[in-house]
């Protein structure tokens, strides 16, 4: 085997390992089949549930994770709901929006201070909400 063939094989093996690891991380982060997307400040997903069920699951997760529930707001036509809470120095915000028949979009942000965001903690919260709904 010449040097080019060896380099191709090593590259292919490395690529396969990286893709496999990323797929495993995505599957672990998804929880109950829901894909979780990361943003600069937090995470988001869509679930197959009503807005009321999603809000109830969020309140249950806050209690389970010892997040002190704070303000809750519904919009006028009850298609959007926001629940805020805190745990230690972290401020948590969960925004929910009815996306259609039986689908709710969820955005979770965990913030410490002004500009520090804890996306992994936000992912834990969102994964727990998804698990509550399954």
C-alpha positions as CSV (number, residue, x, y, z in Angstrom):
1,X,0.0,0.0,0.0
2,X,1.5,3.4,-1.0
3,X,1.5,6.4,1.2
4,X,-1.5,8.0,-0.5
5,X,-3.6,4.9,0.1
6,X,-2.6,4.9,3.7
7,X,-3.5,8.6,4.1
8,X,-6.9,8.0,2.5
9,X,-7.6,5.1,4.9
10,X,-6.5,7.0,7.9
11,X,-8.6,10.0,6.8
12,X,-11.6,7.8,6.2
13,X,-11.3,6.1,9.6
14,X,-10.9,9.4,11.4
15,X,-14.0,10.8,9.5
16,X,-16.0,7.7,10.4
17,X,-15.1,8.0,14.1
18,X,-16.0,11.7,14.2
19,X,-19.3,11.2,12.4
20,X,-20.2,8.3,14.7
21,X,-19.3,10.4,17.8
22,X,-21.4,13.3,16.6
23,X,-24.3,11.0,15.9
24,X,-24.1,9.5,19.3
25,X,-24.0,13.0,20.9
26,X,-27.0,14.1,18.9
27,X,-29.0,11.0,19.9
28,X,-28.1,11.4,23.6
29,X,-29.0,15.1,23.5
30,X,-32.3,14.4,21.7
31,X,-34.0,12.5,24.4
32,X,-37.3,10.7,23.5
33,X,-36.8,11.2,19.8
34,X,-36.9,15.0,19.8
35,X,-34.0,16.7,18.0
36,X,-32.4,19.5,20.1
37,X,-30.8,22.5,18.3
38,X,-28.2,24.7,19.9
39,X,-28.2,28.5,19.5
40,X,-25.8,31.1,20.8
41,X,-27.8,31.4,24.0
42,X,-29.6,28.1,24.5
43,X,-31.4,25.2,23.0
44,X,-34.7,24.6,21.2
45,X,-36.9,21.7,20.0
46,X,-40.4,20.9,19.0
47,X,-42.6,18.4,20.8
48,X,-45.8,16.6,20.0
49,X,-48.0,18.0,22.8
50,X,-50.4,20.7,23.7
51,X,-49.2,24.0,25.1
52,X,-50.9,23.3,28.4
53,X,-49.2,19.9,28.6
54,X,-45.9,21.4,27.8
55,X,-46.3,24.1,30.4
56,X,-47.3,21.5,33.0
57,X,-44.2,19.4,32.1
58,X,-42.0,22.5,32.4
59,X,-43.3,23.3,35.9
60,X,-42.7,19.6,36.9
61,X,-39.1,19.8,35.6
62,X,-38.5,23.0,37.5
63,X,-39.7,21.3,40.7
64,X,-37.6,18.2,40.0
65,X,-34.4,20.2,39.2
66,X,-35.0,22.6,42.1
67,X,-35.4,25.6,39.8
68,X,-37.4,28.2,41.7
69,X,-40.4,29.1,39.5
70,X,-40.9,32.9,38.9
71,X,-43.0,34.8,36.4
72,X,-45.3,33.1,34.0
73,X,-46.9,34.9,31.1
74,X,-49.5,33.8,28.5
75,X,-50.1,35.9,25.4
76,X,-53.6,37.1,24.7
77,X,-54.7,34.3,22.4
78,X,-53.0,31.6,24.6
79,X,-50.6,30.4,21.8
80,X,-47.5,31.4,23.6
81,X,-46.4,30.9,27.2
82,X,-43.2,31.9,29.0
83,X,-42.0,30.5,32.4
84,X,-39.0,32.0,34.2
85,X,-37.1,30.6,37.1
86,X,-33.8,30.6,38.9
87,X,-31.4,28.3,40.5
88,X,-28.4,29.8,42.3
89,X,-26.9,32.4,40.0
90,X,-28.7,31.0,36.9
91,X,-31.8,32.6,35.4
92,X,-33.8,30.2,33.4
93,X,-36.4,31.1,30.7
94,X,-38.6,28.6,28.9
95,X,-40.5,30.0,25.9
96,X,-43.2,27.8,24.4
97,X,-45.2,28.5,21.2
98,X,-48.1,26.5,19.7
99,X,-46.8,25.7,16.2
100,X,-49.9,23.9,14.8
101,X,-52.1,21.1,15.6
102,X,-50.4,19.2,18.4
103,X,-46.9,20.7,18.0
104,X,-45.2,23.1,20.4
105,X,-41.8,24.8,19.9
106,X,-39.7,25.2,23.1
107,X,-36.7,27.5,23.6
108,X,-34.7,27.2,26.8
109,X,-32.1,29.7,28.0
110,X,-30.0,29.4,31.2
111,X,-28.1,32.6,31.8
112,X,-25.6,33.6,34.5
113,X,-25.0,37.3,34.7
114,X,-25.4,39.4,31.6
115,X,-23.6,37.5,28.9
116,X,-22.8,34.0,30.2
117,X,-25.1,31.3,28.9
118,X,-25.0,27.7,30.1
119,X,-26.3,25.8,27.0
120,X,-25.6,22.4,28.6
121,X,-27.8,23.1,31.6
122,X,-30.4,24.4,29.2
123,X,-30.1,21.1,27.3
124,X,-30.6,19.2,30.5
125,X,-33.8,21.2,31.2
126,X,-35.1,20.7,27.7
127,X,-34.3,17.0,27.7
128,X,-36.2,16.6,30.9
129,X,-39.2,18.5,29.6
130,X,-39.3,16.2,26.5
131,X,-38.9,13.1,28.8
132,X,-41.9,14.3,30.9
133,X,-44.0,14.5,27.7
134,X,-43.2,11.0,26.5
